[in-house]
């Protein structure tokens, strides 16, 4: 089915050419009979074969132009003067080449004695008689090939998008079927028109910042999230994160050491130091099960 769709423009072209051959044969036969232009009997079938031979020659002569247009891949969306001139030159050269070859073939079949005068006269005849219809046919070939190239390019893009959609759907189903704890495993952060998914385990510490919070991650990148520290305490796993200050929440997995001195603070694995509120020291010790008398 796909291959038929790809060849459909060429079937259209073939149908049009055959229709023109039949029309020209009947038209020429009518004029010959009506105005008695020939003393010999002329049949419609014979005229069809005559026009078919000329159109076959035309078709062969258009192959270089067809190959060039096909190599150009996709027709530009905007037809600039330069592109228009290039295509006009290609179509005109193909037209002239086909008429010259048709002229030579017809003269040779008719017993041409290689007189240049005969060649020029016959060339002029075919140029004015067949030139317009061949020009239209050449333009049709260019349009059909360009449309076919565009269709194939769109089909390729659609195929890539379909594959991407299938991959995303598979990923979605995989994530949906996973079992999660009550706490969120990811935090979604809006960045412009995009959404960044930050794994909770990658967060080292959270810092209050005006009406937002700043998430500091283990890859030394921070993200602004429109939320409050109270909301973050509820979102983050309570067995892994602890509030040490009105401005800070730390990931216990990132803590190197707590210092419970007159100015309590915590040192993280990356040597970052954060202040610890005196009012939270007792709660932190309770959370860590720190007993009095044990150095800390």
PyMOL commands that set and color helices and strands:
alter all, ss='L'
color gray80, all
select helices_A, chain A and resi 2-35+44-61+63-71+81-109+116-177+200-202+229-235+252-254+278-288
alter helices_A, ss='H'
color red, helices_A
select strands_A, chain A and resi 186-191+194-199+203-209+212-217+222-225+241-243+248-251+255-259+265-268+273-275
alter strands_A, ss='S'
color yellow, strands_A
deselect
rebuild
show_as cartoon
